Amino acid sequence: MNGVLVGGTIAAALFLMWAVITYNRFVGLRRHIQESWADIDVELKRRYELIPNLVATVKGYAEYERETVEQVVELRAKAMENHGSAVSQALDESALMIGLKRMFAVVEGYPELKADTHYMALQKELANTEDRIAAARRFYNGNVRELNVLLESFPAGIIGRRFNFEAATFFELDSAAERVVPRIAS
């Protein structure tokens, strides 16, 4: 009888320890997702700060392409205002990147603009920022994947649902927006 009581106590203690470790893993993943989203947000703000300079430079050369340039300004404002979910943000970011793609297509018709050192520096900085956004997005999506797999796994998902952890959404851009910023030749 004493052995059964000791065995039951040990089993209960092991179960409680597993539950606490699993709960703490969920908390840690949620924190990683928040931190990695903050990294994306920093890089998006960096992009938002670069775009007006790029737009002003293009405006100086491409006077007849005002509509395209103004559309980029509007899309930037909309993306900056969005503080919603990753899915909502991704929609606005995709639209902005497609707008930038159109603006870069306009630039192709202005060889003197493509050769402008200020434009080249801004384009290079934007390309570097896009690389950092892509890296931050991969890190964020990896954390989201890990949390979602844990929530869907048995028995850890029981702990997650019991404590109201929810699946996170990926930050995925529209495929047309993925490769917008032209790469600078070394």
PLY file of the C-alpha trace (Angstrom):
ply
format ascii 1.0
element vertex 186
property float x
property float y
property float z
element edge 185
property int vertex1
property int vertex2
end_header
0.00 0.00 0.00
2.80 2.37 0.90
4.54 1.62 -2.44
1.37 2.49 -4.37
1.08 5.80 -2.53
4.73 6.64 -3.19
4.37 5.60 -6.87
1.24 7.74 -7.25
2.94 10.72 -5.64
5.94 10.37 -7.95
3.66 10.08 -11.01
1.70 13.15 -9.92
4.92 15.11 -9.31
6.28 14.10 -12.73
3.01 15.08 -14.42
2.99 18.44 -12.62
6.64 19.05 -13.58
5.88 18.21 -17.24
2.84 20.53 -17.21
4.88 23.43 -15.77
7.70 22.88 -18.29
5.22 22.72 -21.17
3.41 25.86 -19.98
6.73 27.71 -19.69
7.64 26.57 -23.21
4.41 28.12 -24.51
5.17 31.34 -22.64
8.69 31.41 -24.06
7.45 30.85 -27.61
4.86 33.59 -27.26
7.61 35.95 -26.07
9.87 34.93 -28.99
7.05 35.68 -31.42
6.51 39.12 -29.86
10.24 39.89 -29.98
10.63 38.69 -33.55
7.61 40.76 -34.62
9.27 43.78 -32.99
12.37 43.07 -35.13
10.20 43.09 -38.26
8.54 46.31 -37.11
11.93 48.04 -36.69
12.97 47.10 -40.22
9.59 48.13 -41.67
9.97 51.54 -40.02
13.43 51.79 -41.53
11.93 51.06 -44.96
9.18 53.64 -44.37
11.86 56.26 -43.63
13.80 55.44 -46.81
10.83 55.55 -49.18
10.15 59.33 -49.02
13.79 60.04 -49.98
13.59 57.58 -52.84
10.27 59.05 -53.98
11.64 62.60 -53.87
14.64 61.57 -55.95
12.47 59.83 -58.54
10.06 62.80 -58.64
12.91 65.09 -59.58
13.66 63.04 -62.68
10.34 61.46 -63.60
7.97 64.43 -63.63
5.56 62.70 -66.00
5.20 59.65 -63.72
3.55 61.53 -60.86
0.65 59.06 -60.49
2.95 56.08 -59.88
5.06 58.00 -57.37
2.01 59.32 -55.50
0.57 55.82 -55.32
3.75 54.64 -53.54
3.35 57.48 -51.04
-0.27 56.45 -50.36
0.64 52.77 -50.02
3.45 53.66 -47.61
1.04 55.68 -45.45
-1.46 52.82 -45.39
1.21 50.27 -44.43
2.55 52.56 -41.69
-0.94 52.98 -40.22
-1.56 49.24 -40.03
-1.04 47.86 -36.54
-3.16 44.76 -37.02
-2.35 41.11 -37.39
0.56 39.72 -39.37
-1.89 38.75 -42.14
-3.29 42.29 -42.34
0.20 43.80 -42.28
1.36 41.39 -44.98
-1.44 42.53 -47.30
-0.45 46.18 -46.96
3.26 45.38 -47.25
2.62 43.34 -50.41
0.71 46.24 -51.96
3.52 48.65 -51.03
6.18 46.39 -52.51
4.21 46.02 -55.74
3.90 49.83 -55.86
7.66 50.11 -55.45
8.09 47.56 -58.22
6.08 49.83 -60.53
8.19 52.80 -59.49
11.40 50.87 -60.22
9.97 50.01 -63.64
9.49 53.75 -64.26
13.10 54.37 -63.25
14.25 51.98 -65.98
13.15 54.63 -68.51
15.44 57.27 -66.98
19.11 56.28 -67.43
20.32 59.52 -65.81
18.30 58.65 -62.67
19.68 55.11 -62.56
23.17 56.64 -62.63
22.44 59.24 -59.91
24.66 58.55 -56.89
21.99 59.63 -54.39
19.44 57.31 -56.00
21.97 54.47 -56.10
22.76 54.91 -52.39
19.06 54.94 -51.48
18.41 51.89 -53.63
21.31 50.05 -51.98
20.07 50.96 -48.51
16.56 49.80 -49.41
17.96 46.51 -50.75
19.87 45.99 -47.47
16.72 46.78 -45.48
14.72 44.31 -47.55
17.31 41.63 -46.77
16.97 42.37 -43.06
13.17 42.28 -43.29
13.36 38.89 -45.03
15.67 37.53 -42.30
13.43 38.88 -39.52
10.38 37.45 -41.27
12.00 34.00 -41.48
12.83 34.16 -37.76
9.28 35.26 -36.88
7.70 32.58 -39.07
9.96 29.93 -37.51
8.75 30.92 -34.05
5.13 30.89 -35.25
5.62 27.44 -36.76
7.12 26.12 -33.52
4.24 27.49 -31.41
1.60 26.18 -33.80
3.17 22.71 -33.94
3.31 22.61 -30.16
-0.36 23.62 -29.95
-1.29 20.87 -32.40
0.84 18.23 -30.66
-0.47 15.78 -28.12
-0.36 16.07 -25.15
1.25 19.54 -25.10
-1.73 21.00 -26.99
-3.94 20.18 -24.01
-1.85 22.47 -21.80
-1.78 25.17 -24.49
-5.56 25.15 -24.98
-6.19 24.94 -21.23
-4.23 28.17 -20.73
-5.74 29.90 -23.80
-2.67 29.97 -26.01
-3.72 30.60 -29.59
-2.16 29.72 -32.90
-0.20 32.62 -34.39
-0.38 33.75 -38.00
2.54 33.72 -40.40
3.83 36.93 -41.96
3.71 35.95 -45.62
3.99 38.37 -48.49
2.22 37.97 -51.78
4.65 36.17 -54.11
4.57 39.14 -56.54
5.94 41.36 -53.77
8.73 39.03 -52.68
11.42 40.10 -55.16
10.64 43.75 -55.71
13.76 45.65 -54.77
16.38 45.38 -57.49
19.72 44.07 -56.30
22.71 46.32 -56.69
25.55 44.89 -58.75
28.82 44.80 -56.83
0 1
1 2
2 3
3 4
4 5
5 6
6 7
7 8
8 9
9 10
10 11
11 12
12 13
13 14
14 15
15 16
16 17
17 18
18 19
19 20
20 21
21 22
22 23
23 24
24 25
25 26
26 27
27 28
28 29
29 30
30 31
31 32
32 33
33 34
34 35
35 36
36 37
37 38
38 39
39 40
40 41
41 42
42 43
43 44
44 45
45 46
46 47
47 48
48 49
49 50
50 51
51 52
52 53
53 54
54 55
55 56
56 57
57 58
58 59
59 60
60 61
61 62
62 63
63 64
64 65
65 66
66 67
67 68
68 69
69 70
70 71
71 72
72 73
73 74
74 75
75 76
76 77
77 78
78 79
79 80
80 81
81 82
82 83
83 84
84 85
85 86
86 87
87 88
88 89
89 90
90 91
91 92
92 93
93 94
94 95
95 96
96 97
97 98
98 99
99 100
100 101
101 102
102 103
103 104
104 105
105 106
106 107
107 108
108 109
109 110
110 111
111 112
112 113
113 114
114 115
115 116
116 117
117 118
118 119
119 120
120 121
121 122
122 123
123 124
124 125
125 126
126 127
127 128
128 129
129 130
130 131
131 132
132 133
133 134
134 135
135 136
136 137
137 138
138 139
139 140
140 141
141 142
142 143
143 144
144 145
145 146
146 147
147 148
148 149
149 150
150 151
151 152
152 153
153 154
154 155
155 156
156 157
157 158
158 159
159 160
160 161
161 162
162 163
163 164
164 165
165 166
166 167
167 168
168 169
169 170
170 171
171 172
172 173
173 174
174 175
175 176
176 177
177 178
178 179
179 180
180 181
181 182
182 183
183 184
184 185
